[in-house]
Amino acid sequence: MVLGHYAVGFALKRVEPRLSLGMLLLGVNLIDMVFGILLLVGIEHARFVPTMAGIYPFDFYDIPYSHSMAGGIVLSLLGFLLYQYWPVVRKRGSRLRPAFIFGAAIFSHFLCDSISHHSDLPIFGNASPRIGLGLFGSLAGSAALEGVLLVLGLYWYQKAVSPSSSIGRPGFIFFIAGLLIVYFWTMVDAPLRALYYPASPEMKMALLLFFGNLFFVGVGVLLDASRTKEGPAGSV
């Protein structure tokens, strides 16, 4: 999924307003960002298969760390611990609940991927059983489900925040428009043709997974600063 992950991040803002949108988007996309790094350095692998039916023609045959259930649990636990005990950010009351929600945001990525991926998500490692319902195989089904999830996520997000500056509302509209453009751009495989370095589609995908998500996380941080949070004061 792409939009589905962001939808979860938006919705969780309603669950825990103290978490900034940037942190939530980092959480829901962390597994893909880690995968992008591991793919770039050659620890995990995927194959570009142009004849594969569906949206993303990749065979994720070697993803035992980033996209396994065990890997998702480990990353979620690390996210929880880092958020709970990070010494730099000043605490505003108990951080246990936002830390738990941040960890849940990380693991939500695996749950969403188990719907969209083919049967390529290992439980523990490459030798373990793999799961995936294969929604990626249907362009219409993927777009419909992700569209519904995004609308629901945005609905819950709007319940949690409101614009507090002149750029709040238009900034958010441009953010969503950019996200949709990137989503449909990737669906037609444009990035694999438009990016020329490095040459392989796998490396291009890795760069998009890391830097593309990092860009939207950064925009989420800036966007959150222009909107008023309801509930406990301040986002952390």
C-alpha positions in Angstrom: 0.0 0.0 0.0 0.9 3.7 -0.3 -2.1 5.8 0.4 -3.3 3.2 3.0 -0.2 3.7 5.1 -0.7 7.5 5.1 -4.4 7.1 5.9 -3.5 5.2 9.1 -1.1 8.0 10.0 -3.8 10.6 9.5 -6.4 8.6 11.5 -4.0 8.0 14.4 -3.7 11.8 14.9 -7.3 11.6 16.2 -6.3 8.7 18.5 -3.3 10.6 20.0 -3.2 14.3 19.2 0.1 14.8 21.1 1.9 12.9 18.3 2.8 15.2 15.5 1.7 14.3 12.0 5.4 14.0 11.0 6.0 11.4 13.7 3.0 9.4 12.7 3.9 9.5 9.0 7.4 8.4 9.9 5.9 5.5 11.9 3.6 4.2 9.2 6.3 4.4 6.5 9.4 3.4 8.6 9.3 -0.2 7.3 9.5 0.9 3.7 12.2 3.4 4.5 14.3 0.7 6.2 13.6 -1.6 3.2 14.9 1.2 0.9 18.1 1.4 2.8 18.6 -2.3 3.0 17.9 -2.6 -0.7 20.4 0.1 -1.6 23.2 -1.5 0.5 22.4 -5.0 -0.8 21.2 -6.7 2.4 17.7 -7.3 1.0 16.7 -7.8 -2.6 13.8 -7.6 -5.0 13.5 -8.4 -8.7 11.8 -6.2 -11.4 9.5 -8.5 -13.4 7.9 -6.5 -16.2 5.5 -9.4 -17.1 4.1 -9.5 -13.6 0.4 -8.6 -13.4 -0.8 -5.8 -11.2 0.5 -2.4 -10.0 4.1 -3.0 -8.9 6.0 -5.5 -11.0 8.4 -6.6 -8.4 9.2 -10.0 -6.9 10.1 -9.3 -3.2 11.9 -12.6 -2.8 14.4 -11.5 -0.1 12.9 -9.2 2.5 13.4 -11.1 5.8 14.3 -8.1 8.0 12.2 -5.1 7.0 9.0 -6.8 5.9 8.7 -10.0 8.0 6.2 -10.1 10.8 9.1 -10.6 13.3 10.9 -7.6 11.8 7.8 -5.5 12.1 7.5 -6.4 15.7 11.1 -5.6 16.4 10.9 -2.2 14.7 7.7 -1.4 16.5 9.3 -2.2 19.9 12.3 -0.2 19.0 10.1 2.7 18.0 8.2 2.5 21.3 11.4 2.4 23.4 13.1 5.3 21.5 10.0 7.5 21.8 9.4 6.7 25.4 13.0 7.2 26.5 14.5 9.7 24.0 16.3 12.2 26.3 16.3 15.3 24.0 12.6 16.1 23.7 11.1 17.6 26.8 8.4 15.5 28.3 4.8 16.8 28.5 3.1 14.4 30.9 3.3 10.7 30.4 4.8 9.5 27.1 3.6 5.9 27.5 0.4 6.3 25.4 2.0 8.3 22.5 5.0 5.9 22.5 2.6 2.9 22.3 0.6 4.6 19.4 3.9 5.3 17.6 4.9 1.7 17.9 1.4 0.6 16.7 1.8 3.0 13.7 5.0 1.2 12.7 3.4 -2.3 12.9 0.3 -1.1 11.0 2.6 -1.1 7.9 2.9 -4.9 8.0 -0.8 -5.3 8.6 -1.6 -3.1 5.6 1.0 -4.8 3.4 -0.5 -8.2 4.3 -3.6 -7.1 2.4 -1.8 -5.6 -0.6 1.3 -7.8 -1.2 1.4 -11.1 -2.9 2.4 -14.0 -0.7 5.9 -12.7 -0.1 5.8 -11.4 3.5 7.7 -13.9 5.7 6.7 -14.6 9.2 10.3 -14.9 10.6 12.7 -15.2 7.7 13.0 -16.4 4.1 12.5 -20.1 5.2 9.3 -19.3 7.1 5.7 -19.3 5.7 4.8 -16.2 3.7 1.6 -14.3 3.7 -0.2 -11.7 1.5 -3.7 -11.4 0.0 -2.4 -10.1 -3.3 -4.5 -6.9 -3.7 -1.5 -5.5 -5.7 -2.7 -7.8 -8.5 -5.7 -5.6 -9.1 -5.2 -2.0 -10.1 -8.9 -1.1 -9.7 -9.2 -3.0 -6.4 -6.0 -1.3 -5.0 -7.0 2.2 -6.0 -10.6 1.7 -4.6 -9.5 0.4 -1.2 -6.7 2.9 -0.8 -9.0 5.7 -1.8 -11.6 4.7 0.8 -8.9 4.4 3.5 -7.5 7.8 2.6 -10.9 9.5 2.8 -11.5 7.9 6.2 -8.1 8.8 7.5 -8.5 12.4 6.4 -11.9 12.6 8.0 -10.5 11.5 11.4 -7.5 13.8 11.0 -9.7 16.8 10.4 -11.5 15.9 13.6 -8.2 16.3 15.5 -6.8 19.5 14.1 -7.7 22.8 12.5 -5.7 25.4 10.6 -4.0 28.0 12.8 -2.4 30.1 10.0 -3.1 31.3 6.5 -1.1 28.4 5.0 -2.7 25.7 7.1 -5.6 24.7 4.9 -4.0 25.4 1.4 -0.8 23.7 2.6 -2.7 20.6 3.5 -4.6 20.6 0.2 -1.3 20.8 -1.7 0.1 18.0 0.5 -2.7 15.6 -0.4 -2.6 16.6 -4.0 1.1 15.9 -4.1 0.6 12.5 -2.4 -2.1 11.6 -5.0 0.1 12.6 -7.9 3.0 10.5 -6.6 0.6 7.6 -6.0 -0.8 7.5 -9.5 2.6 8.3 -11.0 4.0 5.1 -9.4 1.0 3.1 -10.5 1.8 3.7 -14.1 5.4 3.0 -13.5 6.6 6.5 -14.5 9.3 6.7 -11.9 11.1 3.7 -13.3 11.2 5.4 -16.7 11.8 9.0 -15.5 14.7 8.4 -13.1 18.0 7.7 -14.7 20.3 7.0 -11.9 21.0 4.3 -10.9 20.0 2.3 -13.9 18.2 -0.6 -12.3 14.5 -0.4 -11.4 15.2 -2.0 -8.1 17.5 0.8 -7.0 15.1 3.4 -8.3 12.4 1.9 -6.2 14.7 1.9 -3.2 15.5 5.7 -3.7 11.8 6.4 -4.0 10.9 4.4 -0.9 13.4 6.2 1.3 13.6 9.8 -0.1 10.0 10.0 -1.3 8.6 9.0 2.1 11.2 11.2 3.9 10.0 14.2 1.9 6.4 13.7 2.9 7.4 13.1 6.5 9.2 16.4 6.4 6.2 18.2 4.8 4.1 16.6 7.5 6.3 18.2 10.2 5.9 21.6 8.7 2.2 21.2 8.1 1.6 20.2 11.7 3.2 23.4 12.9 0.6 25.4 11.0 -2.4 23.7 12.6 -3.9 23.8 16.0 -4.1 20.5 18.0 -7.0 19.6 20.1 -6.7 17.6 23.3 -3.5 17.8 25.4 -1.3 20.8 24.6 1.6 20.4 22.3 2.8 17.6 19.9 5.8 15.5 20.6 
